[in-house]
Amino acid sequence: MGKAIVIYNSRSGNTHKVAAKIAEGLGAELVSYKNIPDLKNFDLIVFGSWLIFGTISPAGKKFMKKLDSEALKGKNTALFITAGKPDMEMKKKGEKILQKDVAFNCMEEILEAKGAKIIKERLTIVGAYKFIRRGPGSLYKGHPTEEEYKQSKKFGESLKKYLK
């Protein structure tokens, strides 16, 4: 069976916890975006980031853009996000689109330009706005929930079919 890795970018710890559950379900190595090993050694790569203002975090974009194209070329790649309001509609180029779709499109664009083969299965988990104490984000305290962690682990398990 091939090797898999889950790479995440987390600010408050939510994305890290979700990434850990995905890695557990997949039987994969788990690393922060700050400690990415040589990706040539992996058959499946899972990337995760949190959302801010309708797209992935600036650090998430930055690390993905710096990835080695040669190492990603043709690699099966899965995506996940955490967000306080992933299903919130926003307007982009005059059309309504969900925040999570904008984020996934951003990730896909960056990674496909690097030669990655994007898997269409995705995971979106609600994450609390831990750095905002009032306002709409306070509605999501307590997320991710135990059920969402179970979903994360199940997502990891479902990705095993992409290992060579």
C-alpha positions as CSV (number, residue, x, y, z in Angstrom):
1,M,0.0,0.0,0.0
2,G,1.2,3.5,-0.8
3,K,2.1,6.3,1.6
4,A,-0.1,9.3,2.4
5,I,0.5,12.6,4.1
6,V,-1.9,15.2,5.5
7,I,-0.6,18.8,5.4
8,Y,-2.5,21.5,7.2
9,N,-2.5,25.2,8.0
10,S,-4.2,26.1,11.3
11,R,-4.5,29.3,13.3
12,S,-6.7,28.4,16.3
13,G,-6.1,24.6,16.3
14,N,-9.4,23.5,14.7
15,T,-7.8,22.7,11.3
16,H,-5.0,20.8,13.1
17,K,-7.5,18.7,15.0
18,V,-9.5,17.9,11.9
19,A,-6.3,17.1,10.0
20,A,-5.2,14.7,12.8
21,K,-8.5,12.8,12.5
22,I,-8.2,12.6,8.7
23,A,-4.6,11.3,9.1
24,E,-5.8,8.8,11.7
25,G,-8.5,7.4,9.4
26,L,-6.1,7.3,6.4
27,G,-3.1,6.0,8.3
28,A,-1.1,8.9,7.1
29,E,1.7,11.1,8.3
30,L,0.5,14.5,9.7
31,V,2.6,17.6,9.3
32,S,2.1,21.4,9.6
33,Y,2.7,23.5,6.5
34,K,5.9,24.7,8.2
35,N,7.5,21.2,8.1
36,I,6.7,19.7,4.7
37,P,9.0,16.8,3.8
38,D,9.9,15.8,0.2
39,L,6.5,15.0,-1.3
40,K,8.0,12.7,-3.9
41,N,7.8,10.0,-1.3
42,F,4.0,10.1,-1.1
43,D,1.3,8.7,-3.3
44,L,-1.6,10.7,-1.8
45,I,-1.4,14.2,-0.4
46,V,-4.2,15.8,1.6
47,F,-4.1,19.6,2.0
48,G,-6.2,21.6,4.6
49,S,-6.6,25.2,5.4
50,W,-9.0,27.5,7.3
51,L,-11.1,30.2,5.6
52,I,-10.9,33.9,6.1
53,F,-13.0,36.5,4.2
54,G,-14.3,33.9,1.8
55,T,-11.0,32.2,0.8
56,I,-8.2,30.2,2.2
57,S,-5.9,31.8,4.7
58,P,-2.9,33.9,3.3
59,A,-0.5,31.4,4.9
60,G,-2.4,28.6,3.1
61,K,-2.1,30.2,-0.2
62,K,1.6,31.1,0.3
63,F,2.7,27.6,1.3
64,M,0.8,26.0,-1.6
65,K,2.3,28.3,-4.1
66,K,5.8,27.4,-2.8
67,L,5.4,23.7,-3.3
68,D,7.7,21.8,-5.6
69,S,5.9,21.2,-8.9
70,E,8.0,18.2,-9.8
71,A,7.0,16.6,-6.5
72,L,3.3,17.2,-7.0
73,K,3.1,16.2,-10.7
74,G,0.4,13.6,-11.2
75,K,-0.1,13.0,-7.4
76,N,-3.6,12.3,-6.1
77,T,-4.5,15.3,-4.0
78,A,-7.4,15.7,-1.6
79,L,-8.7,18.9,0.0
80,F,-10.4,19.9,3.2
81,I,-11.3,23.2,4.9
82,T,-12.6,24.5,8.2
83,A,-14.7,27.6,8.4
84,G,-17.1,29.4,10.7
85,K,-19.7,29.8,7.9
86,P,-18.6,27.7,4.9
87,D,-22.1,27.8,3.4
88,M,-22.4,31.5,3.4
89,E,-23.1,33.0,0.0
90,M,-20.9,35.7,-1.4
91,K,-20.8,37.4,-4.8
92,K,-17.9,36.8,-7.1
93,K,-17.9,38.3,-10.6
94,G,-21.6,39.1,-10.1
95,E,-22.6,35.5,-9.3
96,K,-23.5,34.0,-6.0
97,I,-21.1,31.3,-4.8
98,L,-20.6,29.6,-1.4
99,Q,-17.5,30.6,0.6
100,K,-16.3,26.9,0.6
101,D,-16.5,26.7,-3.1
102,V,-14.4,29.9,-3.5
103,A,-11.9,28.4,-1.2
104,F,-11.8,25.0,-2.9
105,N,-11.5,26.7,-6.3
106,C,-8.6,28.7,-5.0
107,M,-6.8,25.6,-3.7
108,E,-7.5,23.6,-6.9
109,E,-6.2,26.4,-9.1
110,I,-2.9,26.6,-7.2
111,L,-2.4,22.9,-7.0
112,E,-3.4,22.0,-10.5
113,A,-0.9,24.6,-11.8
114,K,1.7,22.5,-9.9
115,G,0.6,19.4,-11.7
116,A,-1.5,17.8,-8.9
117,K,-4.4,15.5,-9.7
118,I,-7.2,16.8,-7.6
119,I,-9.7,14.3,-6.1
120,K,-13.2,15.6,-6.3
121,E,-14.2,14.3,-2.8
122,R,-13.9,17.1,-0.3
123,L,-14.4,17.7,3.4
124,T,-15.8,20.9,4.9
125,I,-16.0,21.2,8.7
126,V,-17.4,24.1,10.7
127,G,-14.7,25.6,12.9
128,A,-15.3,28.1,15.7
129,Y,-14.0,31.6,15.3
130,K,-11.8,31.4,18.3
131,F,-10.2,34.7,17.7
132,I,-13.5,36.6,17.5
133,R,-15.5,36.7,20.8
134,R,-18.6,38.5,19.6
135,G,-20.6,38.6,16.4
136,P,-21.7,35.8,14.1
137,G,-18.7,33.6,14.8
138,S,-19.6,33.2,18.4
139,L,-22.5,31.1,17.2
140,Y,-20.1,28.3,16.3
141,K,-18.4,27.8,19.6
142,G,-18.0,24.1,20.3
143,H,-17.1,23.3,16.8
144,P,-15.7,21.0,15.5
145,T,-18.0,18.7,17.3
146,E,-17.4,15.0,18.1
147,E,-19.7,14.1,15.1
148,E,-17.5,16.4,12.9
149,Y,-14.4,14.6,14.1
150,K,-16.0,11.3,13.2
151,Q,-16.8,12.7,9.7
152,S,-13.1,13.7,9.4
153,K,-11.9,10.2,10.3
154,K,-14.4,8.7,7.9
155,F,-13.1,11.0,5.1
156,G,-9.6,9.8,5.8
157,E,-10.7,6.2,5.6
158,S,-12.5,6.9,2.3
159,L,-9.3,8.2,0.7
160,K,-7.5,4.9,1.2
161,K,-8.8,3.8,-2.2
162,Y,-6.5,6.4,-3.9
163,L,-3.3,4.8,-2.5
164,K,-1.4,2.7,-5.0
